[in-house]
Amino acid sequence: MANKNQKANASLDVNDALTKSEAFITKYKKSIIAAIVAIIVIVGGGYSLKKFYFEPREDKAQSLLTLGEQYIAQEDYDKALNGDGQFPGYLKIAKDYSFTDAANIAKLQAGLAYAHKGDYKNAIKFLEDFSPKGDKSISPSAVGALANCYAAEKQTDKAIETFKKAAKMANNEALSPLFLLEAGKLYENAGNKEKARKLYEQIKSDYPQSPLSVPQATQDDNIADPEIDKYIERVK
């Protein structure tokens, strides 16, 4: 009997809940429909905004970027930064096409151009503004360039940490040893030979196929010790 009563009560509770839900939907039907429509508009609007606003802006900005490549190749960094009438310059692309990948690359190019001009303060400003991606070459190289600018501005601690960050981002035999070597040399110049030695030894152990770690053939057909060994020896 108790089980029957419990089942009956449960049935009543469910029916009661359904009744209340139906009453709620009936009472607020217009509001619920309006909310659903609003969600559809927001989602659909986001798609439209991407397709008809952001994507065309991205395409336009990317096409403008290519016009500046000649000035980088010619080492005409003023025109690379400020343009020539047809090419607006990396500074303007970065400003006018914000929130695009092209604007991000423009910031990188502007930072590198300033670095080549020896204007390290502006170089740091734009390189710090650049957002690294998940690649193993361009982004680590950009961070490495930022580290070089810190070093040029005598911000040694920042430079060392940024070189180490670039090495970790790259995580390959080509770039990582170079960044770690630069960080080690900064430690060495600052008189911290122990930390320098650890980085030099890290290059040899973690990146054994790096050109720094592999014995090199000399002009007289002998085999020279790996280049990194001379760095290790001088800080022992």
Buried (B, 14 or more C-beta within 10 A) or exposed (E): EEEEEEEEEEEEEEEEEEEEEEEEEEEEEEEEEEEEEEEEEEEEEEEEEEEEEEEEBBEBBBEBBEBBEEBBEEEBBEBBBBBBEEBBBBBBBBEBBEEBBBBBBBBBBBBBBBBEBEBBEBBBBBBEBBEBEEEBEEBBBBBBBBBBBBBBBEBBEBBBBBBBBBBEBBEBBBBBBBBBBBBBBBBBEEEBBEBBBBBBBBBBEBBEEBBBBBEEEEEEEEEEEBBBBEBBEEBE
